[in-house]
Amino acid sequence: MAGVYTPFVYWAQRKDKLSLKVDLRDVSDPNVQLDEYGLTFRAYGFGAKGQHEYGFQMDFFKQVDPEKSMYRTTPQGVEFMLMKQDKQWWGRLVEQEKRPGFLKVDFDKWRDEGDSESEAEEEKAKRLEAYRQESLKKFEEEMKEEMESRAAIKYLKTWWLFAYNFFQFMGYSFIFFSCVIRYMMYHRDSFKNTWEFTGQMVITCQLMSFLEYVHAEVGLVNSKPLFPLLQTLGRNFILFMVIYPEELMYPLPVVTYLFTTWSCIEVVRYPFYLFNLIGKENLPAKVFKVSQWLRYTIWIPLYPLGFLLEAYCIFTAVPYYERSNKFSYQFDKVRFHYPLMMKLYLMMLAAGGTMLMKYMVRQRRRKAAVKRGKERERATQEKAAAHQHID
């Protein structure tokens, strides 16, 4: 075959068949002529000499069955499965005694006549076991990477929640102590400057509180998104739609009382969240128990008080908005009367407040049930230990 290179051909045999692999990549539409006595191959592809035309011709040592034989083209080469007619072990592949230089033994598939089926099965089992071990190792590496990724995410999540809760705690602590200390120093005269001293901090903390809904929605915290959303929307409506737009509301005592009540709730709530992030096992037991008790107890007087103060803010603000006509608009014959909307909001406040307090009652009962269960379990263990000691 002048001008045609010869590719390497790897062969192996079983008792009933031969396998050939032509080491020629990127082959398409090879010219194959196969009969019972020999094989002629020609194709264009990438072999040992690069991208050229390759071909070979061989006469078999014995006869094959071309009807039952087959071949396929893969990206790595052309593979032949040739079925023997006599189903006997061959001494060589080609008719000539001297093996051609391009013909190589495929040791991965080779079997000698003396190899038993059990050896073949054993080899197959070894390969399966090696594959299983390799798959297991790969799975363990993937799991390790996933665990490291989860640990990194958990680390970032913990620090983000810690930073958020700490910021809110410091902000509400500033509001609470500013209102209380200034009242102790100036009594009722402190009311007129409450907004000046605490207004910006209240706005910042209340806007930041929208993140609590986001945390619950994306799964950063184990909480239902509805209740943080209700509380945040309710407070922000009072702050941004009732108090902030009307400067005459700033010096009223109800604003100071409301800010003090809100901040008193939060200076108890956020430390409890911080202690949970730190881990109660890393804290003195009494500190965590006191924090937990305050979290699920102090709301009992303060939540109803906060709702009443919010309602009183609306009643107080309605005359101001009626005189100023802020947020009230006339659309042809239809008029939007904002003070009326404020009065209607009172019904929403009552419904939302009731839902929120029912939720807190369920939370408190759940915590109490968990505590009683732990106490019963501890008592049972102590009793069992006492009986064992007596025995």
N, C-alpha and C positions, 0 to 999 in steps of 0.2 A: 504494500500500500504506500506508494510514493507520495510524499507530502502529507502523510497522515501519521500522527503520533499514536503510540500504543499506551493505553492507560494501565494502571495497576489493577489487577483483578484478584480479589480475595475469595477463597473457596473453603468449604467445609462439607462434611457429609454425615448423614445418618444411614441406617441400614436401608431405608426405603427412598431416600431423596438426597439431592445435592443443593447446596446454597452457594450462590455467587453474588459478589458485590463489586460492581465496577466503580472505582474511585474517581468519579467525574461529577463535579458539582454543576448546578444550574443547567441541567440538560432538559431539552424539550424536543419531543417527537423524535426519539432515537430510531434508527433503521435496524430492526432486529430480524434476522432470518434463523429460525430454529427448526431443526428436524431431528429425527431419532439418532443421527450419527454425529451431528456437530452444531456449532453456533457461530454465526457471523454477526458482528456488532459494529455499528458506525454511528457517531453522533458528534455534535458540536457542543463543547462545554469547557469548564475550567478544570484542568487536571494538573499533573506534575510539571508540565511545560507551560502552564498558563492557559490563556483562552485560545484554543485551537480546535481543529477537527481531530478526533481520536477514533481508532477502530482496531479490531482484532478478529482473528478467525481461529477456531480450535475444533479439532476432531476428538470426540469423546472416547474414553477407554472402552466403554461398553455403550449399549443403547439406552436412550431415555424415551419417555412417553411425552411427545410434544403436545398432545391433546390435554393432558392433565397438568402440564407444566404452565407456569405463569411468570410474569415479571411486572415490576412497578417502578415508577420514577419518583424519587424523593429529592429534596434539596441537597442531600449529602451524596447522592449517587443513584445508580440503577441496580435494583436487587432482583435476582432470579431465584425461583424455586423450581428445580427440575426434578421430576419424579422418575426414579429408576424403573426399568422394565423387569429386571430380574430380582430386585429387592435383596441384593447382596452387597457386602462391603467391597469397595473397589480398592485395588492396589494403588491407583493414581487417577487423576482426572482426565488427562489427555492420552491420546493413542501413542504418541512418541514417548520413548523411555526417558529422554532428557527433558526435565521440566523447563518450560519457557521462563525467561527472566522476568516477565511482567506478572507471572502467576505466583501468588503468595497464599500462605495458609491463614485462614481466619481462626485463630486460636480461641476466640470467645465462643465460637459455635462448634468447634471441632470435637468429634467423638471417635475413638478408636474402636476396632472390632471387639476388643476385650472389655470395653466399658459396659457395665450392666445398666439395666433400666433403673435399678435402685441408686446407682451412682449418679445417673442423670437427674433422678428425683432429688437426691441429696444436694446436688449442685443447684438445682432450682430452688430448693428450700433455703440454701445458704444465700442465694441472691435475694430471695424474698425477705429473709431476715435482715440482710444488709440494707435493703430498701426500707424496711420497717424502722430500723435503727436510725437511718438517715432522716426519714420523715419525722420520727420522734424527736431527734435532735433539732431539726428545723422548727418543729412545733414549739419545743421548749424555748428556743431562741426568740420566736415570735411572741410567745407568752411573756418572756422576760422583758422584751421591748415594750409590750403593751402595759405590763405592770409598772415599768419605769415611767411610761407616759402618763399612766393614771396617777402615780405618786407625784409627778411634777404638777399635774392639773390640780390634784388635791392640795398640794402645797400652796399653789397660787390662789386657789379658791379660799383656803383658810386665811391666808394673809390679807386677801381683799376684804373678806367679811370682817376680819379683825379690825382693819383700818377703817372700814365704814362704820362699824358699831362704836369704835373708840371715838371717831370724829363726832358722831351723833351724841354720844354720852357727854363729851366735853362741851358741845354746843348747848345742849339742854341744861347741863350743869351751870353754865354761864347764865342762861336765862333764869333758871330757878333761883340761884343765889343772888343774882342781881335784883330780882323782884323782892325777895324776902329781906335781904339786908337793907335795901333802900327803904322798904316799908318800916323796918325796925328803926331806922335813923330818922326818916322824915314823915312817917305815918301817912296820912291822906295826901300830903303834899307830894308824895312820890308818884302819885298816879299820873300827873300831868307830863312827866318825863319818861314814862315807861317805854313808850314807842321809840323815843329818841335813843334810849340806852339798849334796848333789846330787839327793836323791830327788824333790823337787818339780819340779826342772827336767827330770829324766828323764821323769816322768809327763807334763808339758806337751808335751815334744817328741814323745813316743811317741803321744800322742793327736792331735797335729797331723799326724803322719805318715799318718793315714787320708786326709788331703787328697790324698796322692799317688795313691791309688787313684781318687779323684774326678776329679783332673786327667786321668788316663789314660782314664777312662770317658767323660768329656764331650768329649775331644779337645783339651784344652789343651796336652797334651804328646804327642809321637809315641812312645808306649810301650804295651805290652800291659798291660791292667789286672790280669791274673792275678798277675803276679810281685810288684808292689808290695803287692797284697792279701795274698799268702802271707807275705811278710816282715813286714808290719805285724801281721797276726794272730798270727804266731808269737812275735814279740817281746812283744806286749801280753799274750799268754797267760802267758808267763814272768813279766812284770812284775806283772800284776794278779791272776793266779790262783795264783802260786807264791811270789813274794817279798813283795808288798805286804800280803797278809792275815796273814802270819806274822812277827811282830816278831823272833823268834829268828833269822831269816835276815839281818837288817839288818847285824850286825857281822861276818858271815862273809867271809873273803877272796875267795871265788868271786864275790860280788856286786860288789866293787870291780873285779876282773879283767874281769867281764862288762861293766860300765858303761864301762870303759876301752876294751875292744875295740869295742863298739858305736860309741862316740863317735869312736874313731880312724878307723873306716870313714867316718863321716859328715863329719868335718872335711876329708876329701879329696873326697868325692862332691859336697857342696853347692857348694864353690868352682868345680868343673868346670861345674855347671849355671849358676852365675852368669856365668862367662866366656862360655858359649854364648849367654846372653841379651844380654850386652854386645856380642858379636861378635868372633870371633878377629881380624878385620881391624883392630879398634880396640885390640888388645893386642900387646905384644911377642911375637914368634913363639915364643921360648923359653919364656915363661911359659905360654902355652897348651899347647905340646907337653909340658912337664913335668906340667901339670895333667892332661892327657889320659892320659899314661903312668901316672901314679899312680892315676887312676880305674880303669883297666882292668888294673892289675897288683897293687895293694896288697890287693885282695880275695882273691888266691890264698892267702896264709897266714891272713888275718884271718877269712874266712868259715868255713873249717873249724874254726878256733879258737873262733869265736863259737858254732857249733853244739855243739862239745864242752863249752863252759862252760855252755850252756843245759841240755844233758843232765845235767851234773854238778849243776847247781842242782836239778833235779828229783830226782835220787838223794838229794841232801842233804836236801831238804824232805820227802820221803816219810815218814821216821820222825816228824817233827814233826806232820804231818797225821794220822798214825795215832794218835798219843797224844791230840791235841786233838779229833779227829772233826769238824773243820771241813769243811763242804760234803758231809759224809756223812749220808745220810738213810735212815730205815727206812719203807717203805711196805707195811704189813701183812707179808706174807712175803717181799717183795722189798726188798732193801737196795742202795742206791747207795753204793758204796765209792769215795770220791774218790781215795785213793792208788792204787787199781787203775787208775782213769781216767788218772792222771798217768803211770803206767807204759805204758799203751797209747798215750799221746800221744807217747812216745819213737819209736814206729814211724812216726807221722805226721811227726815232726820229721826223721827220717832220709829219708823220701820227699820232703818239701818241700825239705829242704836239698839233696838231689841234684838236683831239678828246677831250683832256683835257681842252683846252680853250673853246670849244663849251659847254662842261659840265659846266664850271664856268659861262659862259654867261647865260645859262639856270637857274642856281642857283641864279644868281644876279637878273634876271628878275622875278623869282618866289618871291624872298624876296621883290622886289620893288612892285610887284602886291599885295602882302599881306599888305604891308604898305599903299598903296593907298586905299585898301579896308577898312582898319581900319580908315583911315582919313575920308573917305566918310561916314562911319557909325557914327563916332564921330560928323561930321558936321550935319548929319541928326538928331541925338539925340539933339544937341544944338539948331537946328532950331525948333524942336518939343517942346522943353522946353521953348523957347522964345514965341511961339504961345500960349502955355498953360498959361504962365505968363500974356500975354496980355488979354486973355479971362478972 
